[in-house]
């Protein structure tokens, strides 16, 4: 029986989300072994409005991958020196090497979004970016990089709700900035900039995939499923590790005088 409209609009519970996520994370771990086995390079770009959920989906992916083979890149605003360089130059050192995956939490598309809308670049710089970005990405793909670009979609009412949550939560308040306060008044302008970006940079070799992130849990599952389904078969032989039981009495930690470990949190030293 199909879901009712009300059921379809309900937020996914944490229990159902984790049950759906676990097998996908096993596939992500297998994907990482496949990348290493075949010396492939994977680059995933996450873009979207403020509060859309970029960091959350990135954590859902990176948490189960070998940190030596998975890098998360979230660059701040360019330095004075970087402003004098070729626009793409500061991103190039972060591109993946063989066997690695790189997840961009925002990317060179800052120029097509916040820089355009907030006036942080000139009109000529913006137009040059729209001309050059398809060429730049074509070079990446032609060199063998597996490139995925996701735009996370969120309605303004949901965005406002998330901004309010960040303002109230001291552990999330660092995510707010004066730019965010102004940017939230430019919802329509950001939509227009996104549409121009899609028109200029969506192509067969480097397509954009838009994902509904009004429900972040459903959005994360949608992204991960799409990513896994659009990579080649990732099956690789697993390394067999034989771990026979140790013989004899098992050792305990012993420390030199003056170097006892701190007591476990919540316990007294003699407990």
HELIX and SHEET records of a PDB file:
HELIX    1   1 UNK A    5  UNK A    9  1                                   5    
HELIX    2   2 UNK A   14  UNK A   38  1                                  25    
HELIX    3   3 UNK A   54  UNK A   62  1                                   9    
HELIX    4   4 UNK A   80  UNK A   83  1                                   4    
HELIX    5   5 UNK A   89  UNK A   92  1                                   4    
HELIX    6   6 UNK A  108  UNK A  112  5                                   5    
HELIX    7   7 UNK A  114  UNK A  118  1                                   5    
HELIX    8   8 UNK A  123  UNK A  142  1                                  20    
HELIX    9   9 UNK A  156  UNK A  168  1                                  13    
HELIX   10  10 UNK A  173  UNK A  175  5                                   3    
HELIX   11  11 UNK A  178  UNK A  183  1                                   6    
HELIX   12  12 UNK A  187  UNK A  201  1                                  15    
HELIX   13  13 UNK A  216  UNK A  229  1                                  14    
SHEET    1   A 5 UNK A  70  UNK A  73  0                                        
SHEET    2   A 5 UNK A 101  UNK A 105  1                                        
SHEET    3   A 5 UNK A  41  UNK A  48  1                                        
SHEET    4   A 5 UNK A 145  UNK A 153  1                                        
SHEET    5   A 5 UNK A 208  UNK A 212  1                                        
END                                                                             
